[in-house]
């Protein structure tokens, strides 16, 4: 007689337990066991463990899989199972990860935690199971075109249609809707959320900011100062647009005379050669027509901003042109202009910043790309694949949050469409332009920093923290993948990996070869770099562009969602009254700030980078790699905390404690 002890671990999430009858069966290389009932006439409660001993006349051989059968009585009471362990006759414990809902619709077959590549599954049972599983996954998750010229998305039209294990937890779902309702509800009590009237005093904006902190107070006091305006290109929620300027664009005719007061003894030409002149170009917005908000036309501009990194390490704006085509009615605004002219020019820039940041750097480069990586993984990499195990924590909630965004933010009646100047048709056009311009190098932080010429600009904390985080993720990815891919030939031989990257290239980047996105891998080095980019995009990059939206946008003049007057065509006519007439009306402000608050709200069930609640790996080498990864993240967090104590405005977005594993909000 040979005995195997099977233990089932039920998840702690809401309603994880079941009253269904659960049976298990072991499949071995030599024989299969009989089915044994795990909970004969008894329910299974959340967070519990339940064991059963399976007696066999002889050894089953190598344990290949574990089958789970759920039988319901009248009602299918689904069960969320975390994992199984099996104590085999040799005395070892084998881990079988599950982490999904199990109902009566079909039997579930689980593989041991030991990761394998497809060509390493030589037993016919394993080959058959793997092939069947992939067929089922490709039927369960399909691609669909959301908008021509943009990355494809999962075929489910709404979050409610998603498979249960990919949806928000009960806690997160209730928190998400509660936050949105509370924010608008509190403001709506005074009728502000529907008001079409202009603000008449900046102090009145304080009533919009329900939650305050030191950062918001600092921005309220400094939003119109040149030093803070410039610093936001480095350490605010969009540190990706600025680039070194070695030659002025032909459509931005700034002269030495214009900027001499800003340059001191040096000339513009000299400072460009020294690498101290930078450019922010919003050409992606050129020619777009603003949205209609509260039955009133809004206005978009496509500014060019010239900035100077002075000897004190301050990045200051020295010239602003609000549209791409130079001319008499498109003046270049300067710090030496009137206070109101210069302030209004910066407000138009900050509105352009809203459009480019939210659509390109936030929606496209994190949310939509994370969805592409998630769908491609679910369709092409079965759970035994090491890359599936590596990427699993970085897919959590992504499909639901994106489905909700399409339904509640950028749909015809969504908040962005209703209250943002870049909403509606303009948003679609920006998204198409951004997709067409997306490059592989821009997604790989070390390459991106070098391409933009920002290796040495001072006080660039996004770069400093981001490169350290990138290297930590890269070390982690390399440690895991080199354990399973022991040579380049293994990479080339992996047909599942080949299908994965081909679908990403085709459905995510639309087959555009000029973008530099790989469509195949020839070397392990190429694979490690790409997977590093995937994880960094879903974790660090998303944190960098997402987490500060409410802090930097809560004080509306610093991040206006819409502007109600066209840009000035001459200098000297702007007044404080015109600025208030240009800024968003009260209702637009209230709704815009409410959305920003919702999108940056931290949930109670978040998983910071490196916190891996699922036991997917069971071998010594990957477990040690994970432990090293967690320790490296802890050391980086301590380093960032120490640095931030010396800063007036700390940069916290890439502190690993503040970085989620996935695009989950």
C-alpha positions in Angstrom: 0.0 0.0 0.0 1.3 3.5 -1.0 -0.3 6.6 0.5 -0.4 10.2 -0.7 -1.7 13.0 1.5 -3.5 15.8 -0.4 -4.1 19.1 1.4 -6.3 21.9 -0.1 -5.9 25.5 1.0 -8.9 27.7 0.6 -8.4 31.4 -0.1 -9.1 34.2 2.3 -11.0 36.4 -0.1 -14.7 37.0 0.3 -17.0 34.1 -0.4 -14.0 31.8 -1.1 -15.6 28.8 0.7 -18.0 26.4 -0.8 -20.8 23.9 -0.1 -20.0 22.0 -3.3 -18.6 18.4 -3.0 -14.9 18.6 -3.9 -13.0 15.4 -5.0 -9.4 15.0 -6.0 -7.6 12.5 -8.2 -3.8 12.1 -8.7 -2.4 11.3 -12.2 1.0 9.7 -12.3 3.4 8.6 -15.0 2.6 4.9 -14.3 -1.0 5.0 -13.0 -3.9 7.2 -11.8 -5.5 7.1 -8.3 -9.1 6.7 -7.6 -11.2 9.9 -6.9 -11.3 10.8 -3.2 -13.8 13.2 -1.6 -12.2 16.1 0.2 -15.3 17.3 2.1 -17.8 14.5 2.3 -21.1 16.2 3.3 -19.3 19.2 4.8 -18.7 22.7 3.5 -15.3 24.3 3.2 -14.8 27.7 4.8 -12.6 30.6 3.6 -9.0 30.4 4.9 -9.3 26.7 5.9 -7.1 23.7 5.1 -8.6 20.3 4.3 -6.7 17.1 3.9 -7.4 13.6 2.6 -5.2 10.5 2.3 -5.3 8.6 -1.0 -4.2 5.0 -0.7 -3.0 3.2 -3.8 -1.9 -0.4 -4.3 1.4 0.7 -5.8 3.3 3.9 -6.6 1.8 6.1 -9.3 5.3 6.9 -10.5 6.2 10.5 -11.2 3.3 12.7 -10.1 2.2 14.6 -13.2 -1.0 16.4 -12.2 -3.9 16.7 -9.8 -7.5 16.7 -11.0 -10.2 18.6 -9.0 -13.9 17.7 -9.4 -16.6 20.0 -8.1 -20.1 18.6 -7.7 -22.9 21.0 -6.9 -26.2 20.4 -5.1 -29.0 22.6 -6.7 -26.8 25.7 -6.8 -23.2 26.0 -8.0 -21.4 27.4 -5.0 -18.0 28.2 -6.5 -14.8 27.6 -4.5 -11.7 29.8 -4.5 -8.7 27.5 -4.0 -5.2 28.9 -3.4 -3.2 25.7 -3.8 -2.8 22.0 -3.0 0.1 20.2 -1.5 0.7 16.5 -1.9 3.0 14.5 0.5 4.4 11.7 -1.7 5.6 8.4 -0.3 9.2 9.5 -0.5 8.3 12.1 2.1 8.6 15.3 0.0 5.8 17.8 -0.4 4.8 18.8 -3.9 3.1 22.1 -4.5 0.2 22.5 -7.0 -0.7 26.2 -7.4 -4.3 27.0 -8.2 -5.5 30.6 -7.3 -8.7 30.5 -9.2 -12.5 29.9 -8.8 -13.6 26.3 -9.3 -17.2 25.5 -10.2 -19.1 22.6 -11.5 -18.9 23.5 -15.1 -15.8 21.3 -15.7 -13.0 19.4 -14.1 -9.8 21.3 -13.4 -6.4 19.7 -13.9 -3.4 21.3 -12.0 0.3 20.8 -12.7 3.0 20.8 -10.0 4.7 24.1 -9.3 7.9 23.2 -11.0 8.0 25.3 -14.1 8.6 23.7 -17.5 9.1 24.9 -21.1 6.8 23.3 -23.7 9.5 21.1 -25.3 10.5 19.8 -21.8 7.1 18.1 -21.4 7.9 14.8 -22.9 5.2 12.6 -21.3 2.2 12.2 -23.6 -0.2 13.1 -20.8 1.6 16.4 -20.1 1.8 17.2 -23.8 -1.9 16.5 -24.3 -2.9 18.6 -21.3 -0.7 21.5 -22.3 -2.1 21.6 -25.8 -5.7 21.3 -24.6 -5.1 24.0 -22.0 -3.8 26.5 -24.6 -6.8 25.8 -26.9 -9.1 26.6 -24.0 -7.3 29.7 -23.0 -7.3 31.1 -26.6 -11.1 30.6 -26.7 -11.5 32.2 -23.2 -9.4 35.3 -24.0 -9.7 36.8 -27.5 -8.5 40.0 -29.1 -10.8 42.8 -30.4 -10.2 46.1 -32.0 -11.1 48.9 -29.7 -10.1 51.8 -32.0 -8.4 51.5 -35.3 -4.7 52.4 -35.1 -4.5 51.7 -31.3 -3.5 48.6 -29.4 -6.1 45.8 -29.3 -7.9 44.9 -26.1 -9.5 41.8 -24.5 -12.8 40.9 -26.2 -14.9 41.2 -23.1 -17.1 44.3 -23.4 -17.5 44.9 -19.7 -15.8 44.1 -16.5 -18.7 42.0 -15.4 -18.1 39.6 -18.2 -14.5 38.8 -17.2 -13.6 35.4 -15.6 -14.0 35.7 -11.9 -10.3 35.3 -11.0 -9.4 38.3 -13.1 -11.9 40.7 -11.5 -11.5 43.0 -8.5 -11.7 41.5 -5.1 -14.9 42.3 -3.2 -13.0 44.8 -1.0 -11.4 46.7 -4.0 -14.6 46.9 -5.9 -16.6 48.4 -3.1 -13.7 50.8 -2.3 -13.4 51.9 -5.9 -17.1 52.9 -6.2 -17.3 54.3 -2.7 -14.5 56.7 -3.3 -16.0 58.0 -6.5 -19.4 58.4 -5.0 -18.1 60.0 -1.8 -15.9 62.5 -3.6 -18.7 63.8 -5.9 -21.3 63.4 -3.2 -19.6 65.7 -0.8 -19.0 68.3 -3.4 -22.4 67.9 -4.9 -24.0 68.9 -1.6 -23.2 72.6 -2.3 -24.3 72.2 -6.0 -20.7 72.6 -7.3 -20.5 69.5 -9.5 -23.1 71.0 -11.9 -22.1 74.7 -11.8 -21.3 76.3 -15.2 -19.9 79.5 -13.5 -16.4 80.7 -13.4 -14.2 80.8 -10.3 -13.7 84.3 -9.0 -11.1 83.7 -6.4 -8.3 81.1 -6.1 -8.9 80.6 -2.5 -12.4 79.2 -3.4 -10.6 76.2 -4.9 -9.8 75.0 -1.5 -13.3 73.7 -1.0 -12.6 71.2 -3.9 -9.7 69.6 -2.2 -11.3 67.2 0.2 -8.0 65.5 1.3 -4.9 67.7 1.8 -1.3 67.0 2.5 2.1 68.8 2.4 2.5 68.2 -1.3 -0.8 69.8 -2.2 -0.1 72.7 0.0 3.3 73.2 -1.6 1.8 73.1 -5.1 -1.0 75.6 -4.1 1.7 78.0 -3.0 4.1 77.5 -5.9 2.1 76.5 -8.9 2.7 79.8 -10.8 6.5 80.0 -10.0 8.9 79.3 -12.8 11.1 77.1 -10.7 8.2 74.7 -9.8 6.9 74.9 -13.4 10.3 73.6 -14.7 10.8 71.0 -12.0 7.6 69.3 -13.0 9.2 68.2 -16.2 11.6 66.1 -14.2 9.7 64.9 -11.1 6.0 65.4 -11.6 3.6 62.9 -13.1 5.0 63.2 -16.6 8.8 63.1 -16.5 8.9 61.6 -20.1 8.4 64.6 -22.4 11.4 66.8 -21.9 14.5 66.3 -24.0 17.9 68.1 -24.5 17.8 70.7 -27.2 21.0 71.1 -29.3 19.3 73.0 -32.1 16.1 75.0 -32.1 13.3 73.6 -34.1 12.6 75.6 -37.2 9.1 76.4 -36.1 10.3 77.8 -32.8 12.2 81.0 -33.7 13.6 82.0 -30.3 16.3 84.7 -30.6 19.2 85.6 -28.4 17.6 88.9 -27.7 14.5 87.2 -26.4 16.3 85.1 -23.8 19.3 87.2 -22.8 17.7 88.2 -19.5 17.4 84.5 -18.6 20.8 83.4 -19.7 23.1 85.8 -17.8 26.5 86.2 -19.4 26.2 83.2 -21.7 24.4 83.0 -25.0 21.7 80.6 -26.1 24.1 79.0 -28.6 26.7 78.5 -25.9 24.3 76.9 -23.5 22.9 74.6 -26.1 26.4 73.4 -26.8 27.0 72.9 -23.1 23.8 70.8 -22.8 21.9 73.1 -20.6 18.9 73.9 -22.9 15.9 71.6 -23.0 12.7 71.4 -25.0 9.2 70.2 -24.3 7.2 69.8 -27.6 3.5 69.1 -27.5 3.2 68.6 -31.3 1.0 65.6 -30.7 -1.9 68.0 -30.1 -1.3 70.1 -33.2 -4.5 70.8 -35.2 -6.9 69.2 -32.8 -10.2 70.8 -31.9 -11.1 71.0 -28.3 -14.1 69.2 -26.8 -17.4 70.8 -25.9 -17.9 70.9 -22.1 -21.1 72.3 -20.5 -22.3 73.3 -24.0 -19.2 75.5 -24.4 -16.3 75.1 -26.8 -12.9 74.3 -25.2 -9.6 75.1 -26.7 -6.4 73.0 -27.2 -2.9 74.2 -28.0 0.3 72.4 -29.0 3.0 74.4 -27.2 6.7 74.4 -27.5 8.6 75.2 -24.3 12.2 76.1 -24.0 13.9 75.5 -20.6 17.3 76.4 -19.2 19.2 74.4 -16.5 20.9 77.3 -14.8 24.2 77.1 -12.8 22.2 76.6 -9.6 20.7 73.4 -11.0 17.3 75.0 -11.4 15.3 74.1 -14.6 13.5 77.3 -15.7 11.2 78.1 -18.6 12.6 80.8 -20.8 10.3 80.8 -23.8 6.8 79.5 -24.6 5.1 79.4 -28.0 1.5 78.1 -27.8 1.1 76.6 -31.2 3.3 74.9 -33.7 3.1 77.3 -36.6 5.1 80.5 -35.9 3.7 83.9 -36.9 2.4 87.3 -35.8 -0.6 85.8 -34.1 1.4 83.1 -32.3 3.8 85.2 -30.2 6.6 83.7 -28.1 5.9 84.5 -24.5 8.8 85.3 -22.1 9.4 85.6 -18.4 10.0 89.3 -19.0 6.4 89.7 -20.3 3.6 91.0 -18.1 2.8 88.8 -15.1 -0.6 87.8 -16.5 0.7 87.1 -20.1 3.3 84.8 -18.7 1.0 83.1 -16.2 -1.6 82.4 -18.9 1.0 81.0 -21.3 2.1 78.5 -18.6 -1.6 77.6 -17.9 -2.0 76.7 -21.5 1.1 74.5 -21.3 -0.2 72.8 -18.2 -3.5 72.0 -20.0 -1.5 70.5 -22.9 0.4 68.6 -20.3 -2.9 67.1 -19.1 -3.8 65.9 -22.6 -0.5 64.4 -23.5 0.2 62.9 -20.1 -3.2 61.3 -19.6 -3.6 59.9 -23.2 -0.1 59.0 -24.2 2.0 58.4 -21.1 -0.7 57.2 -18.8 -3.4 55.5 -20.8 -1.4 54.1 -23.7 2.1 53.5 -22.3 0.9 51.8 -19.1 -2.7 50.8 -19.1 -3.1 49.7 -22.7 0.3 48.1 -23.0 -0.2 46.3 -19.7 -3.4 44.9 -21.1 -1.6 43.7 -24.3 1.0 41.9 -22.2 -1.7 40.4 -20.0 -3.9 39.1 -22.8 -0.9 37.7 -24.7 0.3 35.9 -21.6 -3.1 34.5 -20.8 -3.5 33.2 -24.4 -0.1 31.8 -25.1 1.7 30.8 -21.8 0.1 28.0 -19.8 0.5 28.1 -16.0 3.4 25.7 -16.0 5.5 28.1 -18.1 8.1 30.0 -16.1 7.3 33.3 -17.8 3.6 32.9 -16.9 4.7 32.4 -13.3 7.0 35.4 -13.4 4.4 37.7 -15.0 1.3 36.5 -13.0 1.6 39.1 -10.2 2.0 41.8 -12.8 -1.4 41.1 -14.4 -3.6 41.5 -11.3 -6.8 43.5 -11.9 -5.5 45.0 -15.1 -8.3 43.8 -17.4 -10.9 45.0 -15.0 -9.5 48.4 -14.4 -9.1 48.9 -18.1 -12.6 47.7 -18.9 -13.9 50.1 -16.3 -11.9 52.9 -17.8 -13.3 52.3 -21.2 -16.8 52.3 -19.8 -16.6 55.1 -17.3 -13.8 57.5 -18.4 -13.4 57.5 -22.2 -16.8 56.2 -23.3 -19.2 58.7 -25.0 -20.6 59.5 -21.5 -17.4 59.0 -19.6 -15.9 61.5 -17.3 -12.9 62.4 -19.6 -15.2 62.7 -22.6 -17.6 64.9 -20.6 -15.2 67.1 -18.8 -11.8 67.2 -20.5 -10.8 69.5 -23.4 -9.0 66.6 -25.0 -12.0 64.3 -24.7 -14.0 62.6 -27.4 -12.7 62.6 -31.0 -9.5 64.5 -30.0 -8.6 61.8 -27.5 -9.0 59.1 -30.1 -6.7 61.0 -32.5 -4.1 61.6 -29.8 -4.2 57.9 -29.0 -3.6 57.0 -32.6 -0.8 59.5 -33.0 0.8 58.2 -29.8 0.6 54.6 -30.9 2.2 55.4 -34.3 5.0 57.2 -32.5 5.6 54.5 -29.8 9.1 53.0 -29.9 10.7 50.1 -28.0 13.6 52.4 -26.8 11.1 54.8 -25.3 9.7 52.0 -23.1 13.2 50.9 -21.9 14.2 53.5 -19.3 18.0 53.4 -19.8 17.6 53.8 -23.5 15.0 56.5 -23.1 17.1 58.6 -20.7 20.0 58.4 -23.1 17.9 59.2 -26.2 16.5 62.3 -24.6 19.9 63.4 -23.4 19.0 63.6 -19.8 21.9 61.6 -18.3 23.4 64.5 -16.4 20.6 67.1 -15.8 20.6 67.7 -12.0 17.8 66.9 -9.6 16.1 64.4 -11.9 14.8 61.9 -9.3 12.6 60.0 -11.7 15.8 59.1 -13.6 17.8 58.3 -10.5 15.2 56.2 -8.8 13.9 54.7 -12.0 17.3 53.4 -13.2 17.9 51.8 -9.9 14.5 50.2 -10.0 15.0 49.1 -13.6 18.3 47.4 -12.7 16.7 45.6 -9.7 13.9 44.3 -11.9 16.4 43.3 -14.6 18.5 41.3 -12.1 15.3 39.6 -10.9 14.1 38.7 -14.4 17.6 37.5 -15.4 17.8 35.3 -12.3 14.5 33.6 -13.0 14.8 33.2 -16.7 18.4 32.0 -16.9 17.4 29.2 -14.5 14.9 27.8 -17.1 16.4 29.0 -20.4 20.0 27.7 -20.1 21.1 28.8 -23.6 19.9 30.9 -26.6 18.8 27.7 -28.3 16.2 27.1 -25.6 14.7 30.6 -26.3 14.5 29.8 -30.0 13.0 26.4 -29.3 10.2 27.7 -27.2 7.1 27.8 -29.5 4.9 29.2 -26.7 7.3 32.1 -26.2 7.4 32.7 -30.0 3.6 32.9 -30.1 3.6 35.3 -27.1 5.9 37.9 -28.6 4.3 37.6 -32.0 0.9 38.4 -30.6 2.3 41.3 -28.6 4.0 42.7 -31.8 0.9 42.1 -34.0 -2.0 43.0 -31.7 -0.3 45.5 -29.4 2.1 47.3 -31.7 0.1 46.6 -34.8 3.0 44.9 -36.6 4.8 48.3 -37.1 8.4 47.2 -37.7 9.8 50.7 -37.5 9.0 51.0 -33.8 11.8 48.6 -32.9 9.5 46.2 -31.0 10.8 42.6 -31.4 8.6 40.1 -33.2 10.8 37.2 -32.1 13.7 36.5 -29.7 17.0 35.0 -30.8 18.9 35.3 -27.5 18.3 35.1 -23.8 19.6 38.6 -23.5 16.9 39.9 -25.7 14.2 38.1 -23.8 15.5 39.4 -20.4 15.4 43.0 -21.6 11.9 42.7 -23.0 10.5 41.1 -19.9 12.2 43.7 -17.7 10.4 46.3 -19.8 7.0 44.5 -19.4 7.3 44.3 -15.6 8.7 47.9 -15.2 5.9 49.2 -17.4 3.2 47.6 -15.3 4.8 48.5 -12.0 7.4 51.4 -11.7 6.3 53.3 -14.8 2.7 53.2 -14.0 3.4 54.4 -10.4 5.5 57.2 -11.8 2.7 58.6 -14.0 -0.3 57.6 -11.9 0.2 58.0 -8.2 0.6 61.8 -8.1 -2.4 62.7 -10.2 -4.5 64.0 -7.3 -1.6 65.7 -5.6 -0.4 67.5 -8.7 -3.8 68.0 -10.3 -5.9 68.7 -7.2 -4.9 72.4 -7.3 -6.7 72.9 -10.6 -4.7 75.8 -12.1 -1.6 73.6 -12.1 -3.3 70.9 -14.2 -6.5 72.2 -15.8 -8.5 69.6 -17.7 -10.0 72.1 -20.1 -9.7 75.8 -21.1 -12.6 77.9 -22.2 -11.0 80.7 -24.2 -8.6 80.5 -27.1 -4.9 81.3 -26.6 -3.9 84.9 -26.8 -2.8 86.1 -30.2 -1.1 89.3 -28.9 0.7 90.3 -25.8 -0.3 92.8 -23.2 -4.0 92.2 -23.1 -4.3 89.4 -20.5 -5.8 90.3 -17.1 -6.6 88.3 -14.0 -10.2 88.4 -15.1 -9.3 86.7 -18.4 -7.4 84.0 -16.6 -10.5 83.1 -14.6 -12.6 83.2 -17.7 -10.1 80.8 -19.4 -9.8 78.3 -16.5 -12.3 75.5 -16.2 -15.7 76.4 -14.8 -16.6 75.2 -11.3 -18.5 72.0 -12.3 -15.7 70.9 -14.7 -13.1 71.5 -12.0 -15.1 69.5 -9.4 -15.6 66.5 -11.7 -12.0 66.6 -12.9 -10.5 66.6 -9.4 -12.9 63.8 -8.4 -11.6 61.6 -11.2 -8.0 62.4 -10.3 -8.6 61.5 -6.7 -10.2 58.2 -7.7 -7.4 57.3 -10.0 -4.7 57.8 -7.5 -6.5 56.3 -4.4 -4.5 53.6 -2.8 -6.6 50.4 -2.1 -6.4 48.3 1.0 -5.8 45.1 -1.0 -2.8 46.5 -3.0 0.3 44.4 -3.5 3.5 46.5 -3.5 6.2 45.5 -5.9 7.9 42.3 -4.7 5.0 41.2 -2.5 4.0 37.9 -4.1 0.9 36.4 -2.3 0.7 33.4 -4.6 3.1 30.5 -4.2 3.9 29.8 -7.9 7.5 28.7 -7.7 8.7 25.8 -5.5 12.3 25.3 -6.5 15.3 26.6 -4.5 16.8 28.8 -7.2 13.8 30.9 -8.1 12.8 31.2 -4.4 16.3 32.6 -3.6 16.0 35.0 -6.6 12.7 36.2 -5.2 14.2 36.7 -1.8 17.1 38.7 -3.3 14.6 40.8 -5.3 12.7 41.6 -2.2 15.8 42.6 -0.3 17.0 44.8 -3.1 13.7 46.6 -3.2 13.9 47.1 0.6 17.4 48.6 0.3 16.2 51.0 -2.5 13.3 52.1 -0.4 15.6 53.0 2.5 17.9 54.9 0.1 15.0 56.9 -1.3 13.6 57.7 2.1 17.0 59.0 3.2 17.3 61.2 0.2 13.7 62.5 0.5 14.4 63.8 4.0 16.7 66.4 2.4 14.1 67.6 -0.2 11.5 70.4 0.2 9.2 68.4 -2.1 10.1 64.7 -1.8 9.9 62.4 -4.8 8.1 59.3 -3.6 6.5 57.7 -6.7 9.3 55.1 -7.3 9.9 54.2 -3.7 9.1 50.4 -4.0 6.7 50.7 -1.1 4.6 53.0 -3.3 4.8 50.9 -6.5 2.2 48.3 -7.1 3.0 45.0 -8.8 0.5 45.7 -11.6 -1.7 48.3 -13.3 -4.5 47.9 -10.8 -5.9 51.4 -10.4 
